[in-house]
Amino acid sequence: MAKIRKTSPLEKIPPVLPAIPALKGAAKPSAQEAERLFLEYYCLYRIATTLTEQMEVERTAHEVKKIVRDFFPAQQFCLALLEGKKPELAIHSHFGFTRQQADNARLALNAKNIFGVVMRRRRPVYVSNLKNETAAISYHPGRRHKQGAFLALPLMASSHRAIGVMRLYRNTPDSFSPREIEALKKIAAQTGHVIEKVLLYHETREQSITDELTGAFNRRYFNQRYEAEFMRASRYDRALSVIMLDIDHFKKFNDTNGHLLGDKVLKMVAHVLEESLRKADLLARYGGEEFVIVLPEINKEKGRKVAEKLRRAIERTTFPKGDTQPLGQITVSLGLASFPEDTEHGNTLLALADEALYQAKALGRNQVGIAGNGQASKARSNKAVAPAFATTP
């Protein structure tokens, strides 16, 4: 009978890797120790490379899952991260759970489950055999296990703040060796540092492209996106509609109720608009109380329906002190222009939408003006609209 050869973890590592420098004067490690160190360096290297690839949390979480599968086999694994401002974790990568258990799980941070315990203590928890564990703590987002080994490690940011938990379960008791636990500690630490950098990158980018008050995109980002969207519509002969939107009598509202309440109304308007639009649509604060919306692949007739839907959504929303307005409530006026029906030039399209907005205001506000329907005043038609981009197709 042929002898079965035990596979070394190193055989799963590709041959091309950066060299690991030897420490000057250090004793030469044994073959087993060298293999362990090389494996650790390789795992840490793989996690670090996710910073230079896509800069996405999901990419890093997926890479950690692959590392655990390859080198630290377990029956269950999950990597969970803080989600928003709520005191709970959401699972970002996993195996050994059903999709329902993982995708719908929201892991509350409290003393009743191991995730809250690890986040609070900011240090690993290892239970060599769940059968002997008497603490009234839940160790699993899914069904409970009566025996086996359990390991949970915090994902730490540089500020000594826990941002998540990495959790492994094996159905064999005492199956995590001290060396494995040490290696997994280093992997968890590397994962925490990398994810922190990815989150910081996206936070910084979001701050640079969004309006601080309303959370909508800012004018600078709109100019960049609008150019790309218009060029794409022109190149592929696809429809594109633009809506200019202005809060009616907003200066009077600020004068009557103060700018703090005015700011609250601006935030609420932006939120209502965002909730009423598709993910593919672009909403930006154009200046003051004016917003601009780009609707890719929406022609003029469909654009009119979208604009009317937005008008009604604002009209039906209860705003603080809305009854102090001349129309008895907070309302908006909108102007719509579409490519290619109205023009084949990007800057002109914005100007026509702006003209249609003035038309809606001139006709009594709280309505939708359509480019080409009626004439705006000569004074208004001579108004210069700041171009979103310098060149037109």
Summary of the structure (lengths in Angstrom):
residues: 393
radius of gyration: 29.0
end to end distance: 75.4
largest distance: 97.5
contacts: 1200
relative contact order: 0.08
helix: 44%
strand: 19%
